[in-house]
Amino acid sequence: MTECVAGYPAGRSNQLWIRNRLFDLCLVTGGAFLTLLVALAAFQMPRLLPWLFWIWVVAFEGSHFWATFSRTYFDASFRRRHPRLLWGSLVFFVFPALALAFDARFGGGAAATAYGFFIFCWSLFHNARQHYGFTAIYTRKAGVGDNLRSHLVGALYAAVCLAQVHFLVNFKLPGTYAGFAALLDGGLRPLLFYAPPVLSLVAAVYLAYLAHRLWQVHGAAAFMPLFYTAVCWLFYSVMFYAVAPLDTFVQNLNGAETLMLIAIMNSLFHNIQYHAIVYHYGQRRYRDSEEPVGAARWINRDALHYGVVALAVGALFGLIVWHLGDWPDVFGRWHQGGMHAWAYILFFGIIGHHFYLDQQIWRPSRSRELRETLS
């Protein structure tokens, strides 16, 4: 009889994980539960929230932008092969500058607000696509066929995007544009508020049905794609249906983002996952490679090197966020003098550049090297 480990045939269990069981459960899915604990801590001890916010900005949000650079600009081989992508993508630093120039010419802050809103919408899409990427990896490792895979991907998008749309139309849009808030008050609010959570419940029932089918066909090999999708459903449902209506931790109202706790939650799960996949990639790509890759090999030599550089760059990002003038200090005190134009340009430039560059470099279907590195 073939020996089994945790329900998997011997010799195959490790093939079902991106790195290994502990790594995947702690970093690929575990970030969802850590983020929910952050929300719980903020509600129980509100004075912690400014501390949690700045820890997130430096240690997770700012550092995860750096993680993109670690396998692009700091990889000499990648720079040689993709110069147009790397230098052309810097155009995303021009767009926020143009928004500020437009507002300076015509008065008001409409263009800057609109660009910030666009970046937030892009962040929702960016997060959803990252979840798709992990689902695609796990379903292929489990040997799930195209038909069932497409149904599971549909359930994943329903789990994530319905909750995102709920937050966008009921919180973000009304908070950014008073005209949309008036439109909701005109009679659309009940439909737009209740329809997404009802549909999310339908998606949960459908996911349970898919779990039954996948388990029948693939047995325990289907655990991780199913577990991952279920975690996404739980996380996004709690964040946007339960936490968002209770999030009273607002910033100064001179910025586009008004919910301080949601700002953390919307990215923290994503940040942890992103560090996990970049670190795993770096360990496999650079540690034993004889190809001249420049600083990328030193950066990815071990977790200490990777973490120190990531935190240093994260601290620089924290300095930029501070000069946006939108957030309190760690003690909850408001004393910023307003937004600095250079901080606005760098902040939204870094984010937009990260989103675009990521869409290009994490496509296994277009990169044999990436497929081989991620196995």
C-alpha positions in Angstrom: 0.0 0.0 0.0 1.3 3.5 -0.9 2.3 5.4 2.2 0.3 8.7 2.6 1.3 11.9 4.4 -1.6 14.1 5.5 -3.9 12.5 2.9 -1.5 12.9 0.0 0.3 10.0 -1.8 3.9 9.7 -0.8 6.2 11.8 -3.0 3.4 14.1 -4.1 2.5 16.1 -1.1 5.3 18.7 -1.5 4.3 19.2 -5.2 0.9 20.6 -4.1 2.4 23.6 -2.2 4.2 26.6 -3.5 7.1 26.1 -1.0 5.9 23.8 1.7 2.9 23.3 4.0 4.0 25.6 6.8 5.1 28.4 4.5 1.9 28.4 2.4 -0.5 28.1 5.4 1.3 30.9 7.4 2.2 33.3 4.6 -0.1 32.7 1.6 -3.3 32.2 3.6 -2.3 33.1 7.1 -2.1 36.8 6.4 -5.9 36.9 6.1 -6.3 35.8 9.7 -3.6 38.1 11.0 -5.4 41.0 9.3 -8.7 40.1 10.9 -6.8 40.1 14.3 -5.5 43.6 13.5 -9.1 44.7 13.1 -10.2 43.0 16.3 -7.3 44.7 18.2 -8.2 48.1 16.7 -11.8 47.8 17.9 -10.8 46.6 21.4 -8.0 49.1 21.9 -8.5 52.1 19.5 -5.4 53.8 20.7 -3.4 51.0 19.0 -4.7 51.9 15.6 -2.2 54.7 14.8 0.6 52.4 15.8 -0.7 49.6 13.7 -1.2 52.0 10.8 2.4 53.1 10.8 3.8 49.6 11.3 1.7 48.6 8.3 3.0 51.5 6.2 6.6 50.8 6.8 6.9 47.1 7.4 4.3 45.8 4.9 3.0 48.4 2.4 6.1 50.3 1.7 8.3 47.2 1.8 6.1 45.3 -0.6 6.6 47.9 -3.3 10.3 47.4 -2.8 9.8 43.7 -3.3 8.9 44.4 -7.0 12.2 46.2 -7.5 14.2 43.4 -5.9 13.5 41.1 -8.9 13.4 43.8 -11.6 15.7 46.9 -11.3 18.1 45.1 -9.0 18.4 42.0 -11.3 21.0 42.8 -13.9 19.8 40.0 -16.1 16.2 41.3 -16.1 17.4 44.9 -16.8 19.3 43.7 -19.9 16.3 41.8 -21.2 13.6 44.3 -20.4 14.9 47.9 -20.6 11.8 49.3 -22.3 9.5 47.9 -19.7 11.6 49.1 -16.8 12.2 52.6 -18.0 9.0 53.1 -19.9 6.9 52.2 -16.8 8.3 55.2 -15.0 5.7 57.2 -16.9 3.4 56.4 -14.0 5.2 59.1 -12.0 4.2 61.7 -14.6 0.4 61.1 -14.3 0.1 62.4 -10.6 2.2 65.3 -11.6 -0.1 66.1 -14.4 -3.1 65.9 -12.1 -1.5 68.4 -9.7 -0.6 70.7 -12.7 -4.2 70.6 -13.9 -5.5 71.6 -10.5 -3.0 74.3 -10.2 -4.0 75.7 -13.6 -7.8 75.5 -13.2 -8.1 75.6 -9.4 -9.6 73.1 -7.0 -8.5 69.5 -6.4 -10.7 67.6 -8.8 -7.9 66.0 -10.9 -5.8 65.0 -7.9 -8.9 63.4 -6.2 -9.9 61.6 -9.4 -6.5 60.2 -9.9 -6.4 59.0 -6.3 -9.8 57.4 -6.7 -8.6 55.7 -9.9 -5.6 54.3 -8.1 -7.8 52.9 -5.4 -10.1 51.1 -7.9 -6.9 49.7 -9.5 -5.8 48.4 -6.1 -9.0 46.4 -5.9 -8.4 44.9 -9.3 -4.8 44.3 -8.4 -5.7 42.4 -5.3 -8.3 40.3 -7.1 -5.8 39.4 -9.8 -3.2 38.3 -7.2 -5.8 36.0 -5.7 -6.5 34.6 -9.1 -2.7 34.0 -9.5 -2.5 31.9 -6.4 -5.6 30.0 -7.3 -4.2 29.2 -10.7 -1.0 27.9 -9.2 -2.8 25.7 -6.7 -5.3 24.3 -9.1 -2.5 23.4 -11.6 -0.4 21.8 -8.9 -3.5 19.7 -7.9 -4.1 18.7 -11.5 -7.6 20.3 -11.6 -9.0 20.2 -15.1 -9.9 23.2 -17.2 -13.6 22.9 -16.6 -13.6 22.7 -12.8 -10.7 25.2 -12.6 -12.8 27.8 -14.5 -15.7 27.3 -12.1 -13.5 27.6 -9.1 -12.0 30.8 -10.5 -15.5 32.2 -11.0 -16.3 31.4 -7.4 -13.1 33.2 -6.3 -13.9 36.3 -8.3 -17.5 36.3 -6.9 -16.1 35.9 -3.3 -13.6 38.8 -3.8 -15.3 41.2 -6.2 -18.8 41.3 -4.9 -17.5 42.5 -1.5 -15.2 45.0 -3.3 -18.1 46.4 -5.3 -20.2 46.7 -2.1 -17.4 48.8 -0.5 -16.8 50.9 -3.6 -20.4 52.0 -4.1 -21.5 52.3 -0.5 -18.4 53.8 1.1 -15.7 54.9 -1.2 -17.7 56.6 -3.9 -20.0 58.5 -1.5 -17.1 59.5 0.6 -15.2 60.9 -2.4 -18.0 62.4 -4.4 -21.0 64.1 -2.7 -23.0 63.7 -5.9 -22.9 59.9 -5.7 -24.0 60.1 -2.1 -27.0 62.1 -3.2 -27.8 59.5 -5.9 -27.8 56.8 -3.3 -30.1 58.8 -1.0 -32.5 59.0 -4.0 -33.5 55.4 -3.6 -30.6 53.2 -4.8 -29.0 52.6 -1.4 -31.1 49.6 -0.3 -30.4 47.7 -3.6 -26.7 48.5 -3.7 -26.2 47.8 0.0 -28.0 44.4 0.2 -27.5 42.9 -3.2 -23.7 42.1 -2.9 -23.9 40.3 0.4 -26.9 38.2 -0.7 -25.0 37.3 -3.9 -21.9 36.5 -1.8 -24.0 34.0 0.2 -25.0 32.4 -3.1 -21.3 32.2 -4.1 -20.6 30.5 -0.8 -23.2 27.8 -1.5 -21.8 27.4 -5.0 -18.3 27.0 -3.5 -19.5 24.3 -1.2 -20.9 22.5 -4.3 -17.6 22.8 -6.1 -15.8 21.5 -3.0 -17.9 18.4 -3.1 -17.1 17.9 -6.8 -13.4 18.6 -6.5 -13.0 16.3 -3.5 -14.8 13.5 -5.4 -12.4 13.9 -8.4 -9.1 14.8 -6.7 -9.5 13.9 -3.1 -7.1 15.6 -0.6 -5.1 17.1 -3.5 -8.0 19.6 -3.9 -7.5 20.9 -0.3 -5.4 24.0 -1.0 -7.3 25.5 -3.9 -10.5 25.0 -2.0 -9.1 26.3 1.3 -7.6 29.3 -0.4 -10.8 30.3 -2.1 -12.8 29.8 1.1 -10.3 32.0 3.0 -10.7 34.8 0.4 -14.5 34.5 0.7 -14.3 34.8 4.5 -11.8 37.6 4.6 -13.5 39.9 2.0 -16.9 39.3 3.4 -15.8 40.2 7.0 -13.7 43.2 5.9 -16.2 44.9 3.6 -19.6 43.7 4.9 -18.9 43.7 8.7 -15.9 45.9 9.4 -16.4 48.7 6.9 -19.7 49.9 8.3 -18.1 50.0 11.8 -14.9 51.7 10.8 -15.1 55.1 12.5 -11.3 55.7 12.5 -11.2 58.5 9.9 -8.3 60.5 8.7 -8.4 64.3 8.1 -10.9 64.8 5.4 -8.5 66.4 3.0 -7.6 63.1 1.4 -9.5 60.6 -0.8 -9.1 57.6 1.7 -11.3 58.1 4.8 -11.4 54.8 6.5 -8.1 54.2 8.4 -8.7 50.6 9.4 -9.9 49.5 6.0 -6.8 51.2 4.5 -4.7 48.6 6.4 -7.0 45.6 5.9 -7.4 46.1 2.1 -3.6 45.7 1.7 -2.1 43.8 4.6 -3.3 40.3 3.4 -2.1 41.2 -0.1 1.3 42.5 1.3 2.1 39.3 3.2 1.2 37.1 0.3 3.3 39.3 -2.0 6.4 39.1 0.2 5.9 35.3 0.4 5.9 34.8 -3.4 8.7 37.2 -4.1 10.9 35.7 -1.4 10.2 32.2 -2.6 11.0 33.3 -6.2 14.2 35.0 -5.1 15.4 31.9 -3.2 14.9 29.7 -6.2 16.0 32.2 -8.8 19.1 33.7 -7.3 20.7 31.7 -4.6 22.4 29.0 -6.8 22.2 30.8 -10.1 25.5 31.3 -11.9 23.9 34.0 -14.2 25.2 37.5 -13.5 22.2 39.1 -11.7 23.9 41.8 -9.7 22.6 43.0 -6.4 19.6 40.7 -6.6 21.7 37.7 -5.4 22.9 39.5 -2.3 19.4 40.8 -1.5 17.8 37.4 -1.7 20.6 35.5 -0.1 18.6 34.9 3.1 15.6 36.3 5.0 17.8 38.7 7.0 19.2 40.4 3.9 15.8 40.6 2.3 14.1 41.9 5.4 16.7 44.6 6.2 16.5 46.1 2.7 12.7 45.9 2.6 12.4 47.7 6.0 14.8 50.4 4.9 12.9 51.1 1.8 9.6 50.8 3.7 10.9 53.6 6.1 11.4 55.9 3.1 7.9 55.2 1.9 6.7 56.0 5.4 8.3 59.4 5.1 6.4 60.0 1.9 3.1 59.0 3.5 3.8 61.3 6.4 4.2 64.3 4.1 0.8 63.6 2.4 -0.6 65.2 5.5 -3.6 62.8 5.7 -2.7 60.7 8.7 -2.1 61.2 12.5 1.1 60.3 14.2 1.5 57.2 16.3 -0.1 58.9 19.3 -3.2 60.0 17.2 -2.2 63.6 17.1 -2.9 65.8 14.0 -0.3 68.4 13.3 0.7 68.1 9.6 0.7 71.3 7.6 -1.1 69.8 4.6 -0.1 67.8 1.5 3.2 68.3 -0.2 3.1 68.0 -3.9 6.3 66.0 -4.1 4.8 63.4 -1.6 1.6 63.1 -3.7 3.6 62.5 -6.9 5.9 59.9 -5.3 3.1 58.2 -3.4 0.8 57.7 -6.3 3.7 57.3 -8.7 5.1 54.4 -6.7 1.7 52.7 -6.4 0.7 53.0 -10.1 4.2 51.9 -11.2 4.0 48.9 -8.9 0.6 47.9 -10.2 1.6 48.1 -13.9 5.0 46.5 -13.5 3.5 43.6 -11.5 1.0 42.9 -14.3 3.9 42.4 -16.7 6.3 40.4 -14.6 4.0 37.8 -13.0 2.7 36.1 -16.0 3.8 32.4 -16.1 2.1 31.8 -19.4 4.4 34.3 -21.0 7.6 33.5 -19.2 9.3 30.1 -19.3 11.8 31.3 -16.7 9.0 32.2 -14.3 7.2 28.8 -14.8 10.4 26.9 -14.1 11.3 29.0 -11.1 7.8 28.6 -9.5 7.7 24.9 -10.6 
